Amino acid sequence: MEKIRKYVERFFKTHKDNMKYQIYTSDAMAVAKEMRINPLETVVTLFDYGYAKGYRAAMAEMKKKGGESV
């Protein structure tokens, strides 16, 4: 977990946080509830969710820059 935290910290040292692509409180509460039922599947789903959110952010960034790669 520490490796993940450090990765995220390094990322945000050079990238601005965008609220549009963050998890909503209601989603976070649903995750907390689901973790008690099926923790492994929940973690995998969260990574997929993060990937999808990141993809959307990258596409929006490219669109904003006129198709230029990020």
C-alpha positions in Angstrom: 0.0 0.0 0.0 2.9 2.3 0.8 4.2 1.9 -2.8 0.7 3.0 -4.1 0.6 6.0 -1.8 4.0 7.2 -2.9 3.1 6.7 -6.6 0.0 8.9 -6.1 2.0 11.5 -4.2 4.6 11.7 -6.9 1.9 12.0 -9.6 0.2 15.0 -7.8 3.5 16.8 -7.4 3.4 17.4 -11.2 -0.3 17.1 -12.1 -3.2 19.2 -11.0 -6.1 17.5 -9.3 -9.3 17.5 -11.3 -12.5 17.1 -9.2 -14.4 16.1 -12.3 -12.6 12.8 -12.4 -12.7 11.9 -8.7 -14.8 9.3 -7.0 -18.0 10.7 -5.5 -18.7 10.3 -1.7 -21.7 8.1 -2.4 -19.5 5.8 -4.5 -16.8 5.7 -1.8 -19.5 4.7 0.8 -20.7 2.0 -1.6 -17.1 0.7 -1.9 -16.7 0.7 1.9 -19.8 -1.4 2.2 -18.8 -3.8 -0.6 -15.3 -4.3 0.9 -16.9 -6.1 3.8 -18.7 -8.5 1.4 -16.1 -9.1 -1.3 -12.8 -7.2 -0.8 -10.8 -8.7 -3.7 -13.4 -8.1 -6.3 -14.0 -4.6 -5.0 -10.3 -3.7 -5.3 -10.2 -5.1 -8.9 -13.4 -3.1 -9.7 -11.8 0.1 -8.2 -8.7 -0.3 -10.4 -11.0 -0.7 -13.5 -12.9 2.4 -12.4 -9.7 4.3 -12.0 -8.6 3.2 -15.4 -11.8 4.3 -17.0 -11.8 7.7 -15.2 -8.1 8.2 -16.3 -9.0 7.3 -19.9 -11.8 9.8 -19.9 -9.5 12.5 -18.4 -6.9 11.8 -21.1 -9.4 12.0 -23.9 -10.8 15.3 -22.6 -7.2 16.6 -22.3 -6.4 15.6 -25.9 -9.6 17.1 -27.1 -8.8 20.3 -25.3 -5.4 20.4 -26.9 -6.7 19.6 -30.4 -5.8 15.9 -30.5 -2.3 16.3 -29.3 -1.0 13.4 -27.3 -0.6 14.0 -23.5 
